[in-house]
Amino acid sequence: MNGETMKARLDEAGVHPDEYHQYARPLDGFYVVPMALGWAVYYQERGVKFHEKTFMSESAACAYLITLLTGRGR
């Protein structure tokens, strides 16, 4: 899975696009972002990251974010 597939699944589930971001930005919300050695998923509020979890693959990170936002697995 990649960012486009994740976005399509979140759209289908009715998750508003403003609730998540695919690149680091100065906005509140959930993030899935590439890092030097893998991917990170976290919640950011007022510039502070919470509950950061790292993954070796984009697919695993996207699947985790879908679960966080929908309560459902892949």
N, C-alpha and C positions, 0 to 999 in steps of 0.2 A: 504494500500500500504506500502511496505517496500523498503529498499535500493536496493534490487535486481530487483524488479519491476520497480522502478524509473530508474535504470541504463538501463534496457531493453527499456523503453519508450524513454529515451534520445538517446540511440543508434539508434532506429528506426527513430527518428527525425533528425538524422545526427549531433548531438551535440558531439564534440570531447571530449573524456574522460579526457583530460588535463584541460578542462574548469571548472570542478567541482570536489569536493572531499567529501568523506563521513565521514572523521575523521579529526580532527585538525592536520594540518601539516604546515610547514613553507614555503608554496608555495602560489603564487598569484592565485586567482580564486574564484569561488563560493563554498560555503560550506553548508552542512547539517550535523549537529553534535548533538549527545546526550548531554544533560546537566543534572544536578541533578534533576531538576523538569521539564522535557519536552525536547524540541528540539529547536535548533537555526538554522536559515538560514541567511547567510551574505556573503558579498564580502570582500575578504582580499587582500590587496596590500602592499607589503613591510612590512608585519607584523602588519598592521593597519586594523582593522575591520570597514567596512562601512555598513550602512543600515541593521543593525541586527534586525531581527524579530523573536520572540519566539512563539512556538506552544506547545500545551499540548500533541499532538500525533505525532508519526513518520509519519503517513499517511498524515496529514495536512501539515507537513513540506516538505515532498517529493513532494506533489502536488503543493505547492507554488514554489519550485525550478523548477519544470517542466515548470510552467507558466512563470517564469522569463527567462528561457533559450530558450523557444520555442515560447513564445507569445500566447500559446494555453492552454486552461484549461485541466482538467483531460481527 
